[in-house]
Amino acid sequence: MVGARSEPGTVVLNRDLQPTRPAEVLAEVKDGSSKVTEVKLQFTHVPLEVVMENIGGTTWRAELTPRQLNML
């Protein structure tokens, strides 16, 4: 992976603990020796794995659901 960022940088929840905006992670992923066909987002201390979607070129996106955000 070349780089990753979350959008928004901080997730804001409403009174019902739902995100006020969609929470997503964008990543630039490259492999110099082969084509990247699958990318998964994994968290270090949480048993959560999210399959990312290629949205063009080397850019991959994962949108986190309210349930997944609750796990974090």
Secondary structure by P-SEA (a helix, b strand, c coil): cccccccccbbbbccccccccccccccccccccccccbbbbbbccccbbbbbbbccccbbbbbbcaaaaaac
